[in-house]
């Protein structure tokens, strides 16, 4: 059995997004988003791959065809979350290319040099702790991995993600004033500053709504809020609940909420109770299970 047989692609397409960069769009039957994933090829003749993912025979074939007559010298991996690396490791081994990633010891500001291109690593934790974006120095292009998607201005963190770190990373990329943002999911964005501004605004709006719902409901869970916000989104509830949980954890670490432990989509969150004159918290969620511990 092929080692790539776990993913069924229906389509891989290659196109130039700038003088220095091409992308391969893979539409993946296993992907939760219908428009699939993006792998980028940087340079000409001696090239770098950014986020060749997921492990798939058709994607491997598309990469080999797109780079025919060229040499892959570097494989850049934005982060190690989920499936994002097996194909990169196989390609690196096949071509003797260097693997560049947080897991491989990459540092903020480090530069990777090709024959006609330079990529600079920008540490952008949040989606995962080891997430990096890569700036193409010859252009105002940033390969942004899973920092944000190209579809919708929503900040997404998977289980284990850190929303506060993610928002800080989005602000950092926003300040760099790139002309193109090339994400691992969704279309290239050319209105980078405006788009990232929308992402931050959307996250803030979402957080205000979640805080208001917690105040209105009393002790409640991310799961319950997800079903309230998106009652018709069947199959998206788990992802929605984790996104809401990221906001609840952020609100808790800021001291606005308290929660039961362990944290998870069924943990109970409530507005932080005010201590009474006796110094005791009113009945309900324990004041001791509060943000001070969660923010550690
Ligand atoms: Zn990811």
Boltz pocket constraint, residues with backbone or C-beta under 6 A from the ligand:
constraints:
  - pocket:
      binder: B
      contacts: [[A, 79], [A, 81], [A, 82], [A, 84], [A, 127], [A, 146]]
      max_distance: 6.0
